[in-house]
């Protein structure tokens, strides 16, 4: 099985030291830090020809990708994710608790507190995606089918759960589109990128504009063919509140969901895993078509 390097990324038990590539599970400190991200937050194989358009803007890079990427296990099962139960762990509940700021004004020495404006569905959906994704770092939800626990499966599960909680009527029709343009309840990593997302860009400016629910896509070559791998972005609407993180499943059966700081991935990860224009394996930053303005 292919394994994603764990440098500077953490999983569900203890944070990995910077010098040690092996990760444990997230400590309470990491969970508290991750809480800030939502506190105010409003493979199948591809062919080289098929993916050429996705990496047309990549800067040339000498050498070839040598480090194996995670296996996208999406093709193991094309079944619809089941109903989702809410996470009840006290630690996770604290992590995903979100504040509702209020605006006030003073008149003749008396402070008048105004009710906050209703939050948009977009903000609420993104908040739920963050909540669900971060909850999987601590403990994977039993409602997330084991056969669908991979990088694409995490995104499908988080998005489906968000709609279930905020806009359940949307689930009356399939969320995804397959390679033929037909609505479907299942889409692997390649299909998510090609048919259900829009390329935002590959540069630093795009990285700074990312929001919760956006996706990093990588494409690594192997003897068996190209393999996609996806990472989910979790970022507060208030950029000063906490740094952006990535949350991902490495694709191996039984593996834990992991999280790490986005800027660490860009600056210190092995070259083939850096989301930078000089990395030909980095396809780009993507957003769900349904969430585009």
Secondary structure by P-SEA (a helix, b strand, c coil): cccccccccccccbbbcccccccccccaaaaaaaaaaccccccccccccccccccccccccccccccccccccccccccccccccccccaaaaaaacccccccccccccbbbbbccccccaaaaaaaaaaaaaaaaaaccccccccccccaaaaaaaaaaaaaaacccccccccccccccccccccccaaaaaccccccccccaaaaaacccccbbbbbbbccccbbbbbbbbbbbcccccbbbbbbbbccccbbbbbbbbaaaaacccccccccccccccccbbbbbccccc
